[in-house]
Amino acid sequence: MAETQGEWAGIVALAIVFLSGCWFADSACAAAANAPVSPTRRPNIIFVLTDDMGYGDPGCYGGNFALTPNVDRLAMEGVHFTQYYGSSPICSPSRVGLTTGMFPARWRITSFLHERAANRGCEQVDSLDAKAPSLVRPLKAAGYATGHFGKWHMGGGRDVKDAPPFEVYGFKEHASTWESPDPHSDITAGKWIWSPQDKVKRWDRTAFFVDKTLDFLKRHKDQPC
């Protein structure tokens, strides 16, 4: 994969949304082109990442444990991938791989990010390097609205107070959880992932992030995102 941001310039469109614990799909679409594409042809793309969801869980991939009609419809009306490689089965490095397009160990993230001492024990850093490649930066530079809504877990939280902000990676807007550079106040009233004082309760978080995402898309309906 590319090691410099310039090598991502062929990507046409991507708006990344990371949602943790949602019954959506682990779906991704990225179009590549060698020449500039007319703005009217640039697609809106939502990337949804669900923690701990297996390849065969959605109905469109043969799953029958839980009904996933909306996911199945996305697959039917969009792109249905049949080959995929995950860079890691663990939350933080898998996100690093998806964001950078590189093996996460190259950025010294090989397990879930924890407190500084535990990160040292895993011989890993505390957050994704601000200089790391990001799929989002060239798309934002090309005029795309970019947003991240949901779990981040690539730096921030616990005793890590100096993680790079979302904007460094190219995100224009964001709303995220406690394990991020800038947790949303409605879901992080305390100093832990959740608390009884949270304005948005734990069981309502999926709806909270979905509403944030839909609001973002509605406000940028005349702009590729």
Order of alpha helices (4+ residues) and beta strands (2+ residues): beta-beta-alpha-alpha-alpha-alpha-beta-beta-alpha
